[in-house]
Amino acid sequence: MPEASDYERYLHTAELLALQKPAAERVHRDELLFQVVHQSSELWLKLAAFETAAAAVRLRDGDLAGAAPLLQRALLGLRLITEQLEMLEHIAPRDYHLLRSALGQGSGFDSPGFRALQEVARDVGAAFLAHLQLHALPLAALYAEPERAPEAYRVAELLTDWDQQLGLWRARHLNVVERLIGGAAVGTQGTPIALLRELGAQRAFPALWAARDELARAMSAQRPPQPQRAHPPR
Ligand code: HEM
């Protein structure tokens, strides 16, 4: 057997490429596609959680400019896992039911990458709000006057992008689920798909969305009153 190259040794390609079921053990040929999408999602989630956790540390140190590029990396990781969901649409619904028997009770609720991401989201959100509190800068004031603290505003918008991207992943994932098993099915752990729909409305950083409501109220209070129409225009 030829000796492994530096490329193979450094990247552990032998171990990595042995992590998918060999053809003889697959209940359906599309198991390879299914495993590759899930395993690579776990890797991107690992990186996204790592960079988000590092951004939280920078925020706690008051280094907002240092936190921003790390949040951008995490955001790109979330974008990539959203895009690759498209690959799952290449599985026919009938074939998904055939390969599903191999999954046992396997469920996305047990995804270590997604769990880690939810944990670091709490951490980075708390770190940012603590920074604002330390500088006596309420979120509503930051959104009313972004030029008052441009670095803090940039981080607020990056965290909003982060939250938005997670919501887009959830919407895309729900779409794939409904496309493959329908909207009335239950998951491998008995979860109704309706619950996934409800999870889609969850926000990791609710304060950032509430700040927009507050700004909208404050700005409309400043506008001269508009004449009210009895009916919407046709
Ligand atoms: C064929 C494709 C997929 C199907 C049919 C599917 C199905 C489901 C279903 C039915 C649930 C509800 C929980 C349950 O009972 O299992 C769920 C949740 C979940 N799945 Fe998937 N899934 C697919 C692909 C993926 C991929 C590629 C990932 C990437 C990591 C993923 C991650 C998750 C996560 C994190 C949850 C929890 C959702 C949340 O907390 O909002 N799923 N999935």
Residues whose N, C-alpha, C, O or C-beta is under 5 A from the ligand:
A	BS01	HEM	V37 H38 S41 L88 G106 S107 G108 F109 S111 F114 V177 L180 G187 T188 Q189 G190 T191 L199
